[in-house]
């Protein structure tokens, strides 16, 4: 059969993502109460969705390919907990299927959705029989047949949901992961139809928050690393840095040989460039999307190698520092550090290479995602508990490379 002639626009996509966020607002506490997918997976999913939805509020691009890429970038970088990383990969797969498209047919969007399911499955290779993967496979099968039959996108989503629910009923494979998948699909469907039944986030009216719910503005990510030089020997460096802080989460502005070196993390590259242009001619401009695989820039680091770990409070921070950690990121099983916090810490120019030490199974996919983005200058030590992380850090040595340290630190 021929594909559906239905056209899905950027506006449709905005509503779908907004609908998914709204559905998670309704369901995140129910997801938290179920087994599987780690500690408080509903909260981690909601915060990941908050990071993903924020770029749409002021996006100028109205193409479905451009908007899906913005959402995927923010979701991958803002992902929290294992559940959040899996959801982010789903967005990444959808964006891959829609790249370069101004609008998409129902068939094209259906295929992009299948990409999303595939990417979500790939991130969990060691849990092929988990309820989430089981349901994802059933959902993908239902979507495939619907796409092949040329159904409109709303019917593709309905078919994916019904096929997944039938699989759960037959097998009993139901946990937090399955609930996350169904909430996402139902939210997208409600968003597409305009049927919001939650304390919804409406992108047309602006983002709102509700009592006791995570504020998405606190999860805004700055995924673009900008390095540039400004030719101006008389500029006030302090004032320049303060201006840059208005739209960056990290900024270093230094004077060297009549030039001003700038290193910042931002979500508005254009604003950063415009601001810098006002201070003088620009040189050596480099922009890196940190949510994609990239190489840390070469620099004169203070240390050859440094260890990074996660601390939930001041007492843990002190123990980790005493054991050998040079960089600490705030987090706990209940409030997992985001991928952006791990990657941002490694971009601090402190060391030439890093050993990232996880202290909970709930951080596993977050740390693995950070490693995937940062490449060979980062090594992982995935401990199962805080005590194991402390024991591993005590084996850390600044005289060894990151690879050598990781080998020693992984030994029991």
C-alpha positions in Angstrom: 0.0 0.0 0.0 1.1 3.6 -0.5 2.2 5.6 2.5 -0.1 8.0 4.3 -0.4 11.4 2.7 -0.9 13.1 6.1 1.6 15.8 6.9 3.1 16.2 10.3 4.5 19.7 10.9 6.8 21.2 13.5 3.8 22.5 15.3 2.4 19.0 15.5 5.7 17.8 16.9 5.7 20.5 19.6 2.2 19.5 20.7 3.3 15.8 20.9 6.3 16.5 23.0 4.2 18.8 25.2 1.6 16.1 25.5 4.2 13.6 26.6 5.5 15.9 29.3 2.0 16.5 30.5 1.3 12.8 30.7 4.4 12.3 32.8 3.2 15.1 35.1 0.2 12.9 35.7 1.9 9.6 35.9 5.4 10.1 37.4 4.3 9.4 40.9 2.6 6.1 39.8 5.8 5.2 37.9 7.9 5.9 41.1 5.7 3.4 43.0 6.4 0.6 40.6 9.4 -1.8 40.6 12.0 -1.7 37.9 14.0 1.1 36.1 15.8 2.2 39.3 15.1 4.5 42.1 12.3 7.1 41.4 12.3 6.5 37.7 9.2 8.6 37.2 10.9 11.7 38.7 14.0 11.1 36.5 11.8 10.8 33.4 9.9 13.9 34.3 13.1 15.9 34.8 14.6 14.5 31.5 11.4 15.6 29.7 11.6 19.0 31.3 15.1 19.5 29.8 13.8 18.2 26.5 10.7 20.5 26.3 12.4 23.8 27.3 14.1 24.5 24.0 10.8 24.5 22.2 9.5 27.5 24.1 11.7 30.0 22.3 12.7 28.0 19.2 12.8 30.0 16.0 13.1 27.0 13.7 9.7 25.6 12.8 10.9 22.6 10.8 10.1 19.2 12.2 13.7 18.0 11.6 15.2 21.0 13.4 12.8 20.9 16.4 13.3 17.1 16.8 17.0 17.7 16.8 16.7 20.4 19.5 14.6 18.1 21.7 17.0 15.2 21.2 20.1 17.3 22.0 18.5 18.6 25.2 17.1 15.2 26.2 20.4 13.4 25.8 22.3 16.1 27.6 19.7 16.5 30.4 19.0 12.8 30.9 18.8 11.7 34.6 18.9 8.1 35.8 18.9 5.0 33.7 15.2 5.6 32.7 16.0 9.1 31.5 18.9 8.0 29.3 16.7 5.4 27.6 14.0 8.0 26.9 16.6 10.4 25.6 17.8 7.8 23.2 14.3 7.4 21.9 14.2 11.1 21.1 17.6 10.7 19.4 16.3 8.0 17.2 13.3 10.0 16.2 15.5 13.0 15.3 17.7 10.7 13.2 14.6 9.6 11.2 13.5 13.2 10.7 16.8 14.9 10.0 16.7 17.4 7.1 12.9 17.4 6.9 10.8 20.6 7.1 7.6 18.5 7.6 7.0 14.7 7.4 4.3 12.4 6.1 2.6 10.1 8.5 4.7 7.2 7.0 7.9 9.1 7.5 7.1 10.0 11.0 6.1 6.4 11.8 9.5 5.2 10.5 11.2 7.8 12.6 9.3 6.6 15.6 10.6 3.0 14.8 14.1 4.5 14.9 13.3 5.8 18.3 12.3 2.4 19.6 15.5 0.9 18.1 17.7 3.4 19.8 16.0 2.8 23.1 16.6 -0.9 22.8 20.3 -0.5 21.9 21.1 1.5 25.1 20.2 -1.6 27.2 22.2 -4.5 25.5 22.7 -6.4 28.8 18.9 -6.5 29.6 17.4 -7.9 26.5 14.6 -9.6 28.4 13.7 -6.7 30.6 10.0 -5.7 30.6 10.9 -2.4 29.0 12.7 -4.1 26.1 9.9 -6.7 25.8 7.3 -4.0 25.5 9.4 -1.9 23.2 9.8 -4.8 20.8 6.0 -5.3 20.8 5.4 -1.6 20.3 7.9 -1.5 17.4 6.2 -4.5 15.8 2.8 -2.8 16.0 4.1 0.5 14.7 5.9 -1.4 11.8 2.7 -3.0 10.6 0.7 0.3 10.9 3.4 2.2 8.9 3.4 -0.5 6.3 -0.4 -0.3 5.9 -0.1 3.5 5.4 -2.1 4.5 8.5 -2.0 8.1 9.7 0.3 8.9 12.7 -2.5 8.9 15.2 -3.5 5.4 14.2 0.2 4.3 14.2 0.4 5.5 17.8 -2.8 3.8 18.7 -1.7 0.5 17.1 1.6 0.7 18.9 -0.1 1.2 22.3 -2.7 -1.6 21.7 0.0 -4.1 20.5 2.2 -3.3 23.5 -0.7 -3.6 26.0 -1.7 -7.0 24.5 1.9 -8.2 24.9 1.9 -7.1 28.5 -1.4 -8.8 29.2 -0.2 -12.1 27.7 3.2 -12.2 29.3 2.7 -10.2 32.6 5.8 -8.2 31.7 4.7 -5.0 33.4 6.9 -2.7 35.6 7.9 1.0 35.7 9.7 0.7 32.3 6.6 -0.5 30.6 4.5 2.2 32.3 7.1 4.8 31.0 6.7 3.5 27.4 2.9 3.6 27.5 2.8 7.1 29.2 5.1 8.4 26.5 3.0 7.0 23.6 -0.3 8.1 25.1 1.0 11.6 25.9 2.2 12.0 22.3 -1.2 10.9 21.0 -3.0 13.3 23.3 -0.7 16.1 22.3 -1.2 15.4 18.6 -5.0 15.4 19.1 -4.9 18.4 21.4 -6.5 16.5 24.2 -4.5 17.5 27.3 -6.1 16.2 30.5 -3.3 17.1 32.9 -1.9 20.2 34.6 -0.3 20.6 31.2 2.7 22.5 30.0 1.4 24.5 27.0 4.1 25.8 24.8 1.8 28.4 23.3 1.0 29.9 26.7 4.4 29.4 28.3 5.8 26.9 30.8 4.2 26.5 34.2 4.9 24.5 37.3 2.8 23.1 40.0 3.4 22.6 43.7 5.6 19.7 44.7 6.5 19.0 41.0 10.0 19.5 39.6 10.5 22.8 38.0 11.7 22.2 34.4 13.6 25.5 34.4 16.0 24.0 36.9 16.9 21.3 34.4 17.7 23.6 31.5 20.8 22.4 29.7 23.5 24.3 27.9 24.7 21.7 25.4 26.9 23.9 23.2 30.6 24.4 24.1 31.9 27.6 22.5 35.6 28.5 22.2 36.6 31.8 20.6 39.1 34.6 20.8 38.4 38.4 20.7 40.9 40.8 19.4 40.7 43.6 21.9 43.6 44.6 24.2 41.6 47.2 26.2 38.3 45.4 27.1 37.4 44.9 30.7 37.7 41.1 31.0 35.6 41.0 34.2 32.7 42.9 32.6 32.9 40.7 29.5 32.7 37.6 31.6 29.7 38.9 33.5 27.9 39.6 30.2 28.6 36.0 29.0 27.2 34.5 32.2 23.7 35.8 31.3 23.2 32.9 28.9 25.8 30.3 30.0 26.2 27.8 32.8 30.0 27.9 32.7 32.3 30.6 31.4 36.0 31.4 31.5 37.3 34.6 30.0 41.0 35.3 30.1 43.4 37.7 28.5 46.4 36.3 26.5 48.7 38.3 24.2 46.3 41.1 23.3 43.5 38.7 22.8 40.6 37.6 25.0 40.1 33.8 25.2 36.5 32.7 25.8 35.3 29.3 26.8 31.6 28.9 27.7 28.7 26.4 27.7 25.4 27.9 26.3 22.1 27.0 24.8 22.1 30.1 22.6 25.1 30.1 20.4 23.8 33.0 18.4 23.5 35.2 21.4 26.9 34.3 22.6 28.5 35.1 19.2 26.5 38.4 19.0 27.7 39.5 22.4 31.3 38.6 21.6 31.1 40.5 18.3 30.4 43.7 20.2 33.8 43.5 22.0 36.0 43.2 18.9 36.9 41.0 15.9 36.5 37.3 16.5 39.2 34.7 15.8 39.3 30.9 16.1 35.6 30.3 16.7 34.8 26.6 17.5 31.4 25.3 18.4 30.9 21.8 19.8 27.6 20.1 20.5 28.4 18.3 23.7 25.4 16.0 23.4 27.1 14.3 20.5 30.3 12.3 20.5 33.2 14.7 20.6 36.9 15.0 21.6 37.7 17.2 24.6 39.7 20.2 23.3 43.5 20.2 23.9 44.5 22.6 26.7 47.2 23.3 29.3 45.5 21.3 32.0 46.5 21.7 35.7 46.7 17.9 36.1 47.5 14.9 34.0 44.5 12.9 35.3 41.7 13.6 37.7 39.0 11.5 39.3 35.3 12.5 39.3 32.7 11.2 41.7 29.1 11.8 42.9 28.3 13.0 46.4 24.9 13.4 48.0 26.0 15.7 50.9 28.9 17.4 52.5 30.0 14.3 54.5 30.1 12.1 51.4 32.0 14.9 49.6 34.6 15.0 52.2 35.1 11.3 52.2 35.4 11.2 48.4 37.9 14.0 48.4 40.0 12.4 51.1 40.0 9.2 49.0 41.3 10.8 45.8 38.4 12.6 44.0 39.3 16.0 42.6 35.9 16.8 41.0 32.6 16.3 42.7 29.1 16.3 41.2 26.0 16.6 43.4 23.5 13.7 43.2 21.8 10.7 44.7 19.7 7.7 43.7 16.7 9.9 44.2 18.2 12.9 42.3 20.5 11.4 39.8 23.2 13.7 38.3 22.4 14.5 34.7 24.6 13.6 31.7 25.3 17.4 31.3 26.6 17.7 34.8 29.1 14.9 34.3 30.2 16.1 30.8 30.3 19.7 32.0 32.6 18.8 34.9 35.0 17.0 32.5 35.1 20.2 30.3 36.4 22.2 33.3 40.0 22.2 31.9 41.3 20.8 35.2 42.8 17.6 33.8 43.9 16.1 30.5 42.0 12.9 31.2 39.5 11.7 33.7 38.3 8.6 35.6 34.6 8.9 36.2 33.6 6.9 39.3 29.9 5.9 39.7 28.6 4.9 43.1 25.2 3.4 42.2 23.6 1.1 39.6 21.1 4.0 39.0 23.9 6.1 37.5 25.2 3.4 35.2 23.6 4.5 31.9 24.3 8.2 32.7 28.0 7.5 33.1 28.1 5.3 30.1 26.4 8.0 28.0 29.0 10.5 29.3 31.8 8.2 28.3 30.2 7.8 24.8 30.1 11.5 24.4 33.6 12.2 25.7 35.5 9.4 24.1 38.9 8.0 25.0 40.1 10.7 27.4 37.5 9.4 29.9 37.5 6.0 31.7 34.7 4.5 33.8 34.7 2.8 37.1 31.1 1.6 37.8 30.9 0.8 41.5 27.7 -0.7 43.0 27.7 1.4 46.2 29.2 4.5 47.8 31.6 2.3 49.9 32.8 0.5 46.7 33.4 3.9 45.1 35.5 5.1 48.1 37.5 1.9 48.0 38.1 2.3 44.3 39.2 6.0 44.7 41.7 5.0 47.3 43.6 3.1 44.6 43.6 6.2 42.3 47.1 7.6 41.5 48.0 10.8 39.7 51.2 9.0 38.5 49.1 6.6 36.3 47.1 7.3 33.2 43.3 7.2 33.2 43.4 3.8 31.5 45.9 2.4 34.0 44.0 3.9 36.9 40.7 2.4 35.7 42.2 -1.1 35.5 43.6 -0.9 39.0 40.5 0.7 40.5 38.2 -2.0 39.0 40.1 -4.7 40.8 38.3 -6.2 43.9 
